Amino acid sequence: MKTMGTLITLIYVGLAPLSASHASEVGPRLYNLYCATCHGTRGDGLGESARLLAGPSPQDFTRGVYKFRSTLSGGLPTDADLMRTVRRGIPGTSMPAWAGILDDTQVAAVVAHIKGFSPRFATRETSEVIASPKTVPEPTVASIERGRNVFLLMKCFLCHGTRGAGDGPDAPALKDARGLRIDPRDLRRGEFKGGGAARDIFRTLATGIDGTPMVAYFANPEVLGRPLVRLRKAFSKDVLSHRALNDQDRRRIEKFMADLPSASKFDDMEEKQQEALVRGWQWDLVHYIRDLAGRGSWWRRFLGLTPSRPLFGAGKEE
């Protein structure tokens, strides 16, 4: 099955791109040539090749629910978001990167056609865009260690497992918005569907992945800031007592919590200082997730594959 799906993808990738001059004319032609085999002529994800593909089902564009966005959870993606996904593909799935096959004008034409499948775009509803961080701090041994503590305290391990293998205690019961079984990402594989660069992972944590159990963790600083400081005992009590954690994990969390500023000291900080502290924890988590990706299979390490250089799909930051 997987071989057949890959073969179909390669056949379509091998076709010569059409010249695009007008989106309303060229978009449908390009879509029917390159996309309809999986996503269906009606955009419902029921193309002729869909059942042959390994992994996730093709996107149903008629629902107007998009996983990879720069907008708040529940919002529509921007045109730039859709174009990024088309150009870069989705690593770890049958969705290839179309950069080099379609130029920017052609990609824009395809995106315009895809938007026509959902009535949500016709309402011209606006979605708040989450600003991309201006700078990305360099990871350190200390930041990665802090990131592991944040990973555990935010209960990421319930789905992704304590070692990021996608084998958390809640994993077997997870379903997507359609009620279909869904597996948490094995973070060690280094294949991040929304992109593996640091900014990409930050964006995913800020926006969540709509239609899945993955919520937006960074959109509201209250999720990670004041509760972690003010309610440190209550915040960590159920985490520390969870049977999935080992004694070493517990000792690390306890030390991390002990080093946090007191609630009164946190409240005395200027707002910018509070934001900087929380933003630091956010980047620590990003660095830890990227570090997990370096612990995958030996063949990935042998090939030098990283979150920014996946096997399939583009890992370049945009």
C-alpha positions as CSV (number, residue, x, y, z in Angstrom):
1,M,0.0,0.0,0.0
2,K,2.7,2.4,1.0
3,T,4.7,1.6,-2.1
4,M,1.7,2.2,-4.3
5,G,1.0,5.6,-2.6
6,T,4.6,6.7,-3.0
7,L,4.6,5.6,-6.7
8,I,1.5,7.6,-7.4
9,T,3.1,10.7,-5.7
10,L,6.3,10.3,-7.8
11,I,4.3,10.0,-11.0
12,Y,2.5,13.3,-10.3
13,V,5.7,15.0,-9.2
14,G,7.3,14.0,-12.4
15,L,4.8,15.8,-14.6
16,A,5.9,19.1,-16.0
17,P,4.3,22.2,-14.4
18,L,1.9,24.2,-16.4
19,S,2.4,27.9,-17.0
20,A,0.1,30.0,-14.8
21,S,-1.3,33.4,-16.0
22,H,-4.7,33.6,-14.3
23,A,-5.6,32.0,-10.9
24,S,-9.3,31.5,-11.7
25,E,-8.4,29.5,-14.8
26,V,-5.1,27.9,-13.9
27,G,-5.9,27.0,-10.3
28,P,-8.5,24.3,-11.1
29,R,-6.3,22.9,-13.8
30,L,-3.3,22.6,-11.5
31,Y,-5.4,21.2,-8.7
32,N,-7.0,18.5,-10.9
33,L,-3.6,17.6,-12.3
34,Y,-1.6,17.4,-9.1
35,C,-4.0,17.4,-6.1
36,A,-7.3,15.8,-7.0
37,T,-5.9,12.2,-7.1
38,C,-5.6,12.4,-3.2
39,H,-7.9,15.3,-2.1
40,G,-10.7,14.6,-4.6
41,T,-12.1,16.8,-7.3
42,R,-14.6,18.2,-4.7
43,G,-11.8,18.7,-2.2
44,D,-13.4,16.2,0.2
45,G,-10.2,14.1,0.7
46,L,-11.8,11.2,-1.2
47,G,-9.6,11.1,-4.3
48,E,-9.0,7.9,-6.2
49,S,-5.6,7.4,-4.6
50,A,-6.6,8.3,-1.1
51,R,-7.3,4.8,0.0
52,L,-3.9,3.6,-1.2
53,L,-1.9,6.1,0.8
54,A,-0.1,5.1,4.0
55,G,-0.6,7.4,7.1
56,P,-3.1,10.1,7.6
57,S,-6.0,10.6,5.2
58,P,-5.8,13.5,2.8
59,Q,-7.1,16.8,4.0
60,D,-10.9,17.4,3.6
61,F,-10.9,21.1,2.4
62,T,-14.6,21.4,2.6
63,R,-14.5,21.4,6.4
64,G,-12.4,24.6,6.6
65,V,-10.4,23.2,9.5
66,Y,-6.7,23.6,9.0
67,K,-3.9,22.1,11.2
68,F,-0.9,24.2,10.1
69,R,-1.5,27.9,10.6
70,S,0.0,31.1,12.0
71,T,-3.5,32.1,13.4
72,L,-5.2,31.4,16.7
73,S,-6.8,28.0,17.2
74,G,-10.1,27.8,15.4
75,G,-9.1,30.5,12.9
76,L,-8.7,30.2,9.2
77,P,-5.1,30.1,7.9
78,T,-3.6,32.9,5.9
79,D,-2.8,32.5,2.2
80,A,0.9,32.5,3.3
81,D,0.1,29.5,5.6
82,L,-1.5,27.6,2.8
83,M,1.3,28.4,0.4
84,R,3.9,27.3,2.9
85,T,2.2,23.9,3.3
86,V,1.9,23.4,-0.4
87,R,5.5,24.4,-1.1
88,R,7.1,22.5,1.8
89,G,4.8,19.4,2.0
90,I,4.1,17.6,5.2
91,P,7.0,15.5,6.5
92,G,6.0,12.0,7.6
93,T,3.0,11.9,5.3
94,S,2.3,11.3,1.6
95,M,2.0,15.0,1.0
96,P,5.1,16.0,-1.0
97,A,6.8,19.3,-1.2
98,W,5.8,21.1,-4.4
99,A,8.5,23.7,-4.4
100,G,10.4,23.3,-7.6
101,I,7.5,21.7,-9.3
102,L,5.1,24.7,-9.0
103,D,6.3,28.3,-8.9
104,D,4.9,30.9,-6.5
105,T,2.2,32.1,-9.0
106,Q,1.0,28.6,-9.6
107,V,1.0,27.8,-5.8
108,A,-1.1,30.9,-5.2
109,A,-3.5,29.8,-7.9
110,V,-3.9,26.3,-6.3
111,V,-4.4,27.9,-2.9
112,A,-7.1,30.2,-4.3
113,H,-8.9,27.2,-5.7
114,I,-8.6,25.2,-2.5
115,K,-10.2,28.1,-0.5
116,G,-13.2,27.8,-2.7
117,F,-14.1,24.4,-1.3
118,S,-15.1,25.8,2.1
119,P,-17.8,28.4,2.6
120,R,-15.8,29.7,5.6
121,F,-13.4,31.6,3.3
122,A,-16.4,33.3,1.5
123,T,-17.5,34.9,4.8
124,R,-14.2,36.9,4.9
125,E,-13.8,36.1,8.5
126,T,-10.6,37.4,10.0
127,S,-8.3,35.4,12.2
128,E,-5.7,36.9,14.5
129,V,-2.2,36.1,13.4
130,I,0.3,35.2,16.1
131,A,3.5,37.2,15.6
132,S,6.5,35.1,14.7
133,P,9.4,35.6,17.2
134,K,12.0,38.0,16.0
135,T,14.9,36.1,17.4
136,V,15.6,32.5,18.3
137,P,17.9,31.9,21.3
138,E,20.6,29.3,20.9
139,P,19.9,26.0,22.7
140,T,22.2,25.1,25.6
141,V,22.5,22.0,27.8
142,A,20.8,23.9,30.6
143,S,17.9,25.1,28.4
144,I,17.3,21.6,27.1
145,E,17.2,20.3,30.7
146,R,14.7,23.0,31.7
147,G,12.7,22.2,28.6
148,R,12.4,18.6,29.7
149,N,10.9,19.8,33.0
150,V,8.5,22.1,31.2
151,F,7.6,19.1,28.9
152,L,6.7,17.1,32.0
153,L,5.0,19.8,34.0
154,M,2.8,20.7,31.0
155,K,1.8,17.0,30.8
156,C,3.0,16.6,27.3
157,F,4.1,13.1,28.4
158,L,0.4,12.0,28.7
159,C,0.3,11.8,24.9
160,H,3.9,11.9,23.7
161,G,5.4,9.7,26.4
162,T,8.1,10.6,29.0
163,R,10.7,10.1,26.3
164,G,8.8,11.6,23.4
165,A,8.1,8.3,21.7
166,G,4.4,8.9,21.2
167,D,3.5,6.2,23.7
168,G,2.0,8.2,26.6
169,P,-0.7,6.7,28.8
170,D,-3.5,8.7,27.1
171,A,-2.3,7.9,23.5
172,P,-4.5,4.8,22.9
173,A,-7.7,6.7,23.5
174,L,-6.9,9.8,21.3
175,K,-9.2,10.6,18.4
176,D,-9.4,13.5,15.9
177,A,-12.4,15.8,15.3
178,R,-13.9,13.2,13.0
179,G,-13.8,10.6,15.7
180,L,-11.0,8.7,14.0
181,R,-8.1,7.1,15.9
182,I,-5.0,9.4,15.9
183,D,-1.5,8.7,17.1
184,P,0.6,11.3,18.9
185,R,3.8,12.3,17.1
186,D,6.9,10.3,18.0
187,L,9.1,13.3,18.5
188,R,12.3,11.3,18.2
189,R,11.6,10.7,14.5
190,G,12.4,14.4,13.6
191,E,9.5,14.6,11.2
192,F,7.4,17.5,12.3
193,K,4.4,18.1,10.1
194,G,4.2,21.8,10.6
195,G,8.0,22.2,10.0
196,G,11.0,21.3,12.1
197,A,12.8,24.6,12.4
198,A,12.7,26.2,15.9
199,R,10.2,28.9,14.7
200,D,8.0,26.2,13.2
201,I,7.8,24.3,16.4
202,F,7.2,27.4,18.4
203,R,4.3,28.3,15.9
204,T,2.8,24.9,16.3
205,L,2.9,25.1,20.1
206,A,1.3,28.6,19.9
207,T,-1.5,27.8,17.5
208,G,-2.2,24.1,18.2
209,I,-3.2,21.7,15.6
210,D,-6.9,22.1,14.9
211,G,-8.9,19.0,14.4
212,T,-6.6,17.0,16.8
213,P,-6.2,16.8,20.6
214,M,-3.1,19.1,20.2
215,V,-4.1,22.4,21.8
216,A,-2.5,25.8,21.6
217,Y,-0.2,26.0,24.6
218,F,1.7,29.2,23.9
219,A,-1.2,31.4,22.8
220,N,-2.0,32.5,26.4
221,P,1.0,33.2,28.7
222,E,-1.3,32.5,31.6
223,V,-1.0,28.8,30.7
224,L,2.6,28.7,31.7
225,G,3.3,31.8,33.7
226,R,1.5,32.7,36.9
227,P,0.0,29.2,37.5
228,L,3.4,27.7,37.4
229,V,4.8,30.2,40.0
230,R,1.8,30.9,42.2
231,L,0.4,27.4,42.3
232,R,3.7,25.5,42.2
233,K,2.6,22.8,44.7
234,A,-0.8,22.2,43.2
235,F,0.6,22.6,39.7
236,S,3.2,19.8,40.2
237,K,1.5,17.6,42.7
238,D,-0.5,15.4,40.2
239,V,2.5,15.4,37.8
240,L,4.9,14.2,40.5
241,S,2.6,11.5,41.6
242,H,2.0,10.1,38.1
243,R,3.1,6.6,37.7
244,A,4.6,7.2,34.3
245,L,7.4,9.3,35.8
246,N,10.5,7.7,37.4
247,D,12.3,8.9,40.5
248,Q,14.9,10.8,38.5
249,D,12.2,12.7,36.7
250,R,10.6,13.6,40.0
251,R,13.9,14.9,41.5
252,R,14.5,17.1,38.4
253,I,11.1,18.6,38.6
254,E,11.3,19.3,42.3
255,K,14.7,21.1,41.8
256,F,13.2,23.1,38.9
257,M,10.2,24.1,40.9
258,A,12.4,25.1,43.9
259,D,14.5,27.4,41.6
260,L,11.4,29.3,40.4
261,P,10.9,32.8,41.7
262,S,8.3,33.1,44.6
263,A,4.8,34.3,43.7
264,S,5.4,37.6,45.4
265,K,8.7,38.1,43.5
266,F,7.1,37.2,40.2
267,D,4.3,39.7,40.9
268,D,6.8,42.4,41.7
269,M,8.4,42.0,38.3
270,E,7.6,44.3,35.5
271,E,5.4,42.9,32.8
272,K,8.2,42.7,30.4
273,Q,10.3,40.7,32.9
274,Q,7.4,38.3,33.4
275,E,7.0,37.9,29.7
276,A,10.7,37.3,29.2
277,L,10.7,34.6,31.9
278,V,7.7,32.8,30.4
279,R,9.1,33.2,26.8
280,G,12.3,31.6,28.1
281,W,10.4,28.5,29.3
282,Q,8.7,28.3,25.9
283,W,12.0,28.3,24.0
284,D,13.4,25.8,26.5
285,L,10.5,23.4,25.5
286,V,11.2,24.0,21.8
287,H,14.9,23.2,22.3
288,Y,14.0,20.1,24.2
289,I,11.6,18.9,21.5
290,R,14.3,19.5,18.8
291,D,16.8,17.7,21.0
292,L,14.5,14.7,21.2
293,A,14.5,14.6,17.4
294,G,18.3,13.9,17.5
295,R,17.6,10.7,19.4
296,G,15.7,8.9,16.7
297,S,16.8,5.8,14.8
298,W,20.4,5.2,13.9
299,W,19.8,5.5,10.1
300,R,18.4,9.1,10.6
301,R,21.6,10.0,12.5
302,F,23.7,8.2,9.8
303,L,22.0,10.3,7.1
304,G,22.4,13.5,9.1
305,L,18.6,14.1,9.1
306,T,17.4,16.7,11.5
307,P,14.1,18.6,12.2
308,S,15.3,21.3,9.7
309,R,16.4,18.6,7.2
310,P,13.7,15.9,7.0
311,L,13.7,13.0,4.6
312,F,10.7,14.2,2.7
313,G,9.3,17.8,2.5
314,A,11.2,21.0,3.0
315,G,12.5,21.9,6.4
316,K,13.6,25.4,5.5
317,E,12.3,28.2,7.7
318,E,9.9,30.8,6.2
